[in-house]
């Protein structure tokens, strides 16, 4: 067995060398033929190409598939890169959209604040809401205007639609506004069109309670609620909201002011109403009045 194997190896080695030499000679011949610049050789090359290439399509299928797969992979990679860039641009556009919406809302609130109708005798100071109390037991906000701007405790604060609260505490550069929803807030009000007077009392909810109604039967949901000016704290005629009824049937006020987006507030300068202390005098005619009556005459007198 060992001798047969050694004999086969002795024959195989020269055959491999011979085959390798023949292949090298063929390749060298093909190279030389392909490099010779002669019309006759060119015709020969053309004939070989016409005979060999069509019959070699089956061998080119895997190569063509591999090339197409590589191109598809490169295309997918470019698409992935473009998708990543588009996602980044989309995130940036969303950020710009959010900024634009915030600016649009801020502009709308400022326009509402400028268009709010007030008594022409009232002047105001506009302040920016810096922070809120953040407590369920105290409803208030902080403005960036204070004593240096002439702010006085008790002055009313409004947004672009209605009454928000009153000044309760001032510093040099800041002032605190107690909102109408705070439990310590009570505002005299008038309900239109019935003309009923009431007290709007906060209870730390979004809808303050209507107390001390003279005749509740004359009040209907949807009636307009404005400040009455009683007590001289707030000027009369400031819009507060509309009457609404809770599930228990108790009358409340649906506030007109947008408490979810308090960014700018107007503080109204109100120095109270002028009180009349002199009762005046009774107006009488300038000349004296003769109240003397003549006695009647009898018919028989001649």
Secondary structure, DSSP 8 states (H G I E B T S, - for coil): -HHHHHHHHHHHHHHHHHHHHHHHHHHHHHHHHHH---HHHHHHHHHHHHHHTGGGHHHHHHHHHHHHHHHHHHHHHHHHHHHHHHHHHHHHHHHHHHHHHHHHHHHHHHHHHHH----TT-EEEEEEEEEE--BTTB-EEEES--GGGT--TT-EEE-SSSEEEEEEEE-SS-EEEEETTSTT-EEEEEEETTTEEEEEE--SSSS-EEE--S-GGG--TT-EEEE--GGGSS-TT-EEEEEEE-TTS-EEEEESS-GGG--EEEEEE----------------SS-----------TT--
